[in-house]
Amino acid sequence: MPAFQPSSVKADDYDTKPFSLRFQSALTRFSPFSDVAGTGGASVASRFSSSVNPASAAWDIKEKEPNSEKQLLKTATSPQYSRLSFSNGTEFDVFASSIFSPISDDDTLLGSIAGVDTDHGKTNDGLGFDLALIQSQLAWGHRDSDEWGYGASFNFAESVTNVDYLGTNVAHSSSHVFGTRAGLIYSPCSNLRFGQTLEFSASPGRNTVLDLQSGTEFSDRDSTYSYLYRSGVTYEYGNEKSAIYADYHGGVFENGEGNLVVNRFPVGIDHSIYKWLYVRGGAIIDALGYVTPSVGFGLYPKAVSIDVAFQQGYSPELTKDFGSARLYSIALSIPF
C-alpha cells in the first residue's frame, strides 16, 4: 500500500501514524455492498452474501421457494458503484461487480472484482495525489446444519500511488496484497445468529521518493501486515426478517514505519416497511471517539433489487490528508 506521508503531523490519534497504515485501516471500513454500508458496516452475523463473513453466503441455501423444492437462492450478479468525496475536493471512485452462485445443496461461491481510481486530487498539503487499485476475491460458504455455517475467502490486490508537487512526481509506490479470511456462524434459534471472522493479509511494496533539493531518488521495499478479528450478533424480528446488527471489529496494521491498532463497534438496523422496501440506519463508533453515521434503503421488486446508502465522516484515518469524507453507494442485484 502507498507509503506517502505528508509533512504536517498532529499530536493525537490517527494523525501520528504513517499514511501507509492509516490508508490500509481505512480500506477495511469499506464494503461495496450498499445494504452493508447502510447499516454502518455491521454484517458479521448477517444471512446475506453481502456480509463480510464468507459463511453468510450459504446461510439461506436450505431455504425453499414457497410450495416448491427449488432453492430460494439463485445465481445472481451484482454491479456496484461508490463515490468517496472528501471536503478538500478529492474524490475516489469505486467500481465493483460480483457474481454469486449455489454449487450444491450446502455450498455457494461468490466471486468479485473491484477497481478504485482518483480524480488526481490534492492533499491538504497541496500535493497532487493519484491512486489506482484493483482487487479480486473468491469466497466459499457452507451451511453445515440449521445451527452452523462456515466459509473462507481469498483475495488479491494491486495498487499504484503517485504523488506530485507542481507537476513533478515526488513519490511513487506500488504494492500487491495477498489476503485470506475464515468465517463461522452459529444460530441457537431461528432469529438469532452469532458470527466471527479472522483475517490476515500481507502487502509487499516498493516505495520511491524524490529529494527535490538534490534531485536524488531514494527507494526501499517494505511489507504491511494486517491482522483482523470481527465478531457480531444479529437479531431478526417481524415477518419480513427485519434485523438489528451489532459488531466488534479489531485490527492491527504494521510495517517498517510502525503499527496501528483499531477497535470499532459498528451497529445498525434493517427495518422492513413493506415486503419490497427496507430502510436502514447505523453507525461505526471507534475507540478514539469517531462516529460515522449511515442511512440507506433497499427496493426489492421481483426482477431486480436496488440498495442505496450514504455515510458521513467515512474515514477519519484520512481526514488529515484529504479532510472529512462522505460515501455515496448504490448496488443492484440481478438474479438469473
PLY file of the C-alpha trace (Angstrom):
ply
format ascii 1.0
element vertex 336
property float x
property float y
property float z
element edge 335
property int vertex1
property int vertex2
end_header
0.00 0.00 0.00
1.13 3.62 -0.55
3.86 4.90 1.72
3.29 8.62 1.10
3.48 10.56 4.36
2.66 14.30 4.41
4.91 16.50 6.46
2.47 18.01 8.96
1.69 15.79 11.95
-0.69 16.45 14.81
0.00 15.01 18.22
-3.17 12.97 18.54
-4.94 9.78 17.40
-4.64 8.74 13.73
-2.58 11.79 12.77
0.55 10.46 14.45
0.54 7.31 12.29
2.12 6.89 8.82
-0.14 7.17 5.80
0.62 3.60 4.71
-1.04 2.24 7.87
-3.91 4.74 8.00
-4.80 4.04 4.39
-4.82 0.28 4.97
-7.07 0.78 8.00
-9.46 2.99 6.01
-9.82 0.27 3.36
-11.07 -2.21 5.96
-14.05 0.07 6.69
-15.30 -0.22 3.13
-17.94 -2.53 1.68
-19.07 -2.18 -1.95
-22.47 -3.60 -0.93
-24.86 -0.76 -0.13
-27.01 -2.80 2.26
-23.94 -3.27 4.49
-22.91 0.38 4.16
-26.43 1.44 5.16
-26.25 -0.48 8.44
-22.91 1.04 9.45
-20.85 -1.88 8.17
-22.25 -4.29 10.77
-22.68 -7.63 8.99
-20.60 -10.39 10.61
-23.72 -12.41 11.55
-25.80 -11.42 8.51
-27.65 -14.03 6.46
-26.78 -12.29 3.18
-23.87 -12.87 0.78
-23.03 -9.15 1.03
-21.70 -9.83 4.54
-18.02 -9.53 5.39
-18.35 -13.11 6.68
-17.91 -15.73 3.90
-20.07 -18.15 5.91
-23.07 -15.87 5.30
-23.05 -16.61 1.58
-24.57 -20.05 2.14
-26.84 -19.30 5.11
-30.10 -19.25 3.13
-29.12 -22.13 0.84
-31.50 -24.57 2.51
-34.45 -22.19 2.13
-37.01 -23.38 -0.45
-39.38 -21.43 -2.67
-42.98 -21.44 -1.37
-44.74 -24.73 -2.24
-41.66 -25.98 -4.08
-38.49 -27.98 -3.61
-36.45 -25.44 -5.60
-33.75 -23.50 -3.78
-34.71 -19.96 -2.85
-31.15 -18.80 -3.59
-30.40 -18.29 -7.26
-27.35 -17.36 -9.26
-27.15 -13.57 -9.36
-24.84 -10.80 -10.48
-24.39 -7.51 -8.65
-22.82 -4.36 -10.12
-21.90 -1.72 -7.52
-20.67 1.86 -7.55
-19.41 4.02 -4.67
-18.01 7.55 -4.55
-15.92 8.79 -1.64
-15.95 12.60 -1.63
-13.53 14.47 0.63
-14.03 18.04 1.81
-10.85 19.23 0.06
-12.30 18.19 -3.32
-10.53 14.85 -3.77
-12.80 12.01 -4.91
-12.31 8.25 -5.02
-14.49 6.25 -7.43
-15.04 2.56 -6.73
-16.49 0.28 -9.40
-17.24 -3.29 -8.37
-19.05 -6.35 -9.61
-19.77 -9.74 -8.08
-21.40 -12.99 -9.09
-23.00 -15.40 -6.64
-23.96 -18.99 -7.32
-25.08 -22.06 -5.34
-22.91 -25.02 -6.36
-24.56 -27.76 -4.26
-27.28 -28.23 -1.66
-24.90 -26.91 1.00
-22.30 -24.73 -0.74
-22.03 -21.42 -2.56
-19.33 -19.48 -4.38
-19.01 -15.70 -4.60
-16.54 -14.04 -6.95
-15.96 -10.30 -7.06
-13.70 -7.69 -8.58
-13.34 -4.01 -7.68
-11.38 -1.07 -9.01
-10.54 2.23 -7.28
-9.49 5.39 -9.11
-8.99 9.02 -8.10
-9.56 12.27 -9.97
-5.96 13.44 -9.47
-6.95 15.12 -6.25
-4.80 17.08 -3.85
-3.83 16.52 -0.26
-4.31 19.18 2.40
-0.58 19.94 1.98
-1.14 20.89 -1.69
0.44 17.76 -3.18
-1.16 16.03 -6.16
-2.40 12.52 -5.40
-3.28 9.67 -7.77
-4.31 6.15 -6.78
-5.21 3.16 -8.95
-6.19 -0.09 -7.21
-7.76 -3.32 -8.42
-8.86 -6.17 -6.16
-10.34 -9.60 -6.80
-11.84 -12.05 -4.32
-13.21 -15.59 -4.29
-15.37 -16.68 -1.35
-16.88 -20.06 -0.46
-19.69 -20.63 2.03
-21.07 -23.87 3.51
-24.26 -24.39 5.54
-23.49 -27.42 7.69
-26.78 -27.62 9.60
-29.59 -25.44 10.98
-27.17 -24.19 13.63
-23.78 -23.93 11.89
-22.22 -22.44 8.79
-18.65 -21.67 7.82
-16.65 -20.34 4.91
-13.40 -18.88 3.63
-12.28 -16.27 1.13
-9.09 -15.37 -0.68
-8.24 -12.02 -2.24
-5.53 -10.39 -4.28
-5.00 -6.68 -4.99
-2.56 -4.42 -6.81
-2.17 -0.70 -6.21
-0.10 2.15 -7.64
0.15 5.57 -5.99
1.79 8.70 -7.38
2.34 11.99 -5.54
3.45 15.12 -7.35
4.47 18.68 -6.48
3.84 21.35 -9.13
3.75 18.66 -11.80
6.91 16.88 -10.66
6.46 13.31 -9.43
7.97 13.24 -5.92
6.77 9.84 -4.66
5.76 6.57 -6.24
4.52 3.42 -4.53
3.43 0.06 -5.90
2.27 -2.94 -3.91
0.47 -6.28 -4.00
-1.89 -7.62 -1.36
-2.43 -11.29 -0.58
-5.19 -11.97 1.92
-7.33 -14.74 3.40
-10.36 -14.76 5.70
-12.19 -17.52 7.58
-15.69 -17.19 8.96
-18.13 -19.03 11.23
-21.84 -18.55 12.05
-23.78 -20.16 14.90
-27.56 -19.86 15.25
-29.05 -21.16 18.53
-32.55 -20.31 17.28
-34.17 -19.16 14.04
-33.98 -15.41 14.70
-30.60 -15.12 16.44
-27.12 -15.59 14.98
-23.56 -15.09 16.14
-20.67 -14.70 13.71
-16.88 -14.48 13.80
-14.16 -13.93 11.22
-10.37 -13.99 11.27
-8.36 -12.31 8.52
-4.71 -11.95 7.59
-3.12 -10.08 4.69
0.41 -9.27 3.57
1.23 -6.37 1.26
4.81 -6.25 -0.05
5.60 -3.00 -1.82
8.25 -0.74 -3.30
8.44 2.99 -2.48
10.42 5.65 -4.34
10.81 9.24 -3.08
12.46 12.17 -4.90
14.60 14.66 -2.95
13.74 17.94 -4.68
16.87 19.72 -3.46
19.39 17.19 -4.74
17.27 15.56 -7.45
18.17 12.15 -6.00
15.66 9.31 -5.82
15.59 7.00 -2.82
13.91 3.60 -2.99
13.11 0.95 -0.43
10.97 -2.15 -0.03
8.62 -2.79 2.85
5.64 -5.00 3.67
2.47 -4.11 5.54
0.76 -6.86 7.53
-2.86 -6.77 8.66
-4.49 -8.90 11.36
-8.26 -8.51 11.76
-10.81 -10.10 14.07
-14.52 -9.42 13.71
-17.44 -10.73 15.75
-21.12 -9.89 15.61
-24.66 -10.73 16.59
-27.85 -10.38 14.55
-31.39 -10.44 15.94
-34.24 -10.74 13.43
-37.82 -9.67 14.06
-41.05 -9.36 12.09
-42.44 -11.40 9.21
-40.03 -9.94 6.63
-36.84 -10.60 8.61
-36.07 -7.09 9.76
-32.81 -7.20 11.69
-30.66 -5.47 14.29
-26.89 -5.84 13.90
-24.08 -5.25 16.40
-20.42 -5.97 15.62
-16.94 -5.58 17.02
-14.05 -5.10 14.58
-10.48 -5.14 15.87
-7.31 -4.89 13.84
-3.55 -4.45 13.92
-1.63 -3.00 10.97
2.15 -2.95 10.97
5.14 -2.32 8.73
8.63 -0.86 8.98
7.20 2.58 9.81
5.28 1.48 12.89
1.94 -0.02 13.83
-1.70 1.00 14.16
-4.31 -0.67 16.38
-8.02 -0.09 15.71
-11.14 -1.03 17.66
-14.52 -0.34 16.08
-18.12 -1.02 17.08
-20.49 -0.98 14.07
-24.23 -1.11 14.84
-27.22 -0.94 12.53
-30.85 -1.73 11.84
-32.52 -3.01 8.65
-36.27 -2.47 9.01
-38.99 -3.62 6.62
-41.65 -1.00 5.81
-43.21 -3.17 3.13
-42.21 -6.56 1.75
-40.33 -4.76 -1.05
-38.99 -1.76 0.92
-36.39 -1.69 3.71
-34.98 1.38 5.46
-31.61 1.29 7.19
-29.54 3.22 9.66
-26.37 2.66 11.62
-23.02 3.95 12.71
-19.41 2.95 13.25
-18.11 4.02 16.64
-14.40 3.58 17.20
-12.30 3.60 20.36
-10.91 7.07 19.54
-14.39 8.57 19.70
-15.09 8.95 15.98
-18.68 8.26 14.93
-19.58 7.52 11.30
-23.39 7.58 10.85
-25.06 5.96 7.85
-28.51 5.69 6.29
-29.88 3.75 3.35
-32.77 1.88 1.80
-33.43 -1.21 -0.28
-36.02 -1.75 -3.00
-36.84 -5.38 -3.82
-39.17 -5.86 -6.78
-39.08 -9.36 -8.25
-36.83 -8.70 -11.25
-34.03 -6.74 -9.59
-33.05 -5.35 -6.18
-31.65 -1.87 -5.59
-29.73 -0.77 -2.49
-28.61 2.80 -1.78
-26.53 4.11 1.15
-24.88 7.26 2.47
-22.18 7.55 5.17
-20.95 10.76 6.78
-17.38 11.12 8.07
-16.47 7.85 6.40
-12.70 7.55 7.02
-11.29 9.54 9.97
-7.95 7.86 9.25
-7.61 10.08 6.15
-9.02 13.37 7.49
-5.51 14.74 7.99
-4.69 14.25 4.30
-7.97 15.00 2.50
-10.47 16.37 5.01
-13.75 14.83 6.12
-15.40 12.31 3.79
-18.84 11.33 2.57
-19.59 7.98 0.97
-22.34 7.53 -1.61
-23.16 3.96 -2.64
-25.55 2.13 -4.95
-25.76 -1.58 -5.78
-28.01 -3.72 -7.96
-28.67 -7.44 -7.75
-29.98 -9.27 -10.81
-30.91 -12.97 -10.49
-30.91 -15.29 -13.47
0 1
1 2
2 3
3 4
4 5
5 6
6 7
7 8
8 9
9 10
10 11
11 12
12 13
13 14
14 15
15 16
16 17
17 18
18 19
19 20
20 21
21 22
22 23
23 24
24 25
25 26
26 27
27 28
28 29
29 30
30 31
31 32
32 33
33 34
34 35
35 36
36 37
37 38
38 39
39 40
40 41
41 42
42 43
43 44
44 45
45 46
46 47
47 48
48 49
49 50
50 51
51 52
52 53
53 54
54 55
55 56
56 57
57 58
58 59
59 60
60 61
61 62
62 63
63 64
64 65
65 66
66 67
67 68
68 69
69 70
70 71
71 72
72 73
73 74
74 75
75 76
76 77
77 78
78 79
79 80
80 81
81 82
82 83
83 84
84 85
85 86
86 87
87 88
88 89
89 90
90 91
91 92
92 93
93 94
94 95
95 96
96 97
97 98
98 99
99 100
100 101
101 102
102 103
103 104
104 105
105 106
106 107
107 108
108 109
109 110
110 111
111 112
112 113
113 114
114 115
115 116
116 117
117 118
118 119
119 120
120 121
121 122
122 123
123 124
124 125
125 126
126 127
127 128
128 129
129 130
130 131
131 132
132 133
133 134
134 135
135 136
136 137
137 138
138 139
139 140
140 141
141 142
142 143
143 144
144 145
145 146
146 147
147 148
148 149
149 150
150 151
151 152
152 153
153 154
154 155
155 156
156 157
157 158
158 159
159 160
160 161
161 162
162 163
163 164
164 165
165 166
166 167
167 168
168 169
169 170
170 171
171 172
172 173
173 174
174 175
175 176
176 177
177 178
178 179
179 180
180 181
181 182
182 183
183 184
184 185
185 186
186 187
187 188
188 189
189 190
190 191
191 192
192 193
193 194
194 195
195 196
196 197
197 198
198 199
199 200
200 201
201 202
202 203
203 204
204 205
205 206
206 207
207 208
208 209
209 210
210 211
211 212
212 213
213 214
214 215
215 216
216 217
217 218
218 219
219 220
220 221
221 222
222 223
223 224
224 225
225 226
226 227
227 228
228 229
229 230
230 231
231 232
232 233
233 234
234 235
235 236
236 237
237 238
238 239
239 240
240 241
241 242
242 243
243 244
244 245
245 246
246 247
247 248
248 249
249 250
250 251
251 252
252 253
253 254
254 255
255 256
256 257
257 258
258 259
259 260
260 261
261 262
262 263
263 264
264 265
265 266
266 267
267 268
268 269
269 270
270 271
271 272
272 273
273 274
274 275
275 276
276 277
277 278
278 279
279 280
280 281
281 282
282 283
283 284
284 285
285 286
286 287
287 288
288 289
289 290
290 291
291 292
292 293
293 294
294 295
295 296
296 297
297 298
298 299
299 300
300 301
301 302
302 303
303 304
304 305
305 306
306 307
307 308
308 309
309 310
310 311
311 312
312 313
313 314
314 315
315 316
316 317
317 318
318 319
319 320
320 321
321 322
322 323
323 324
324 325
325 326
326 327
327 328
328 329
329 330
330 331
331 332
332 333
333 334
334 335
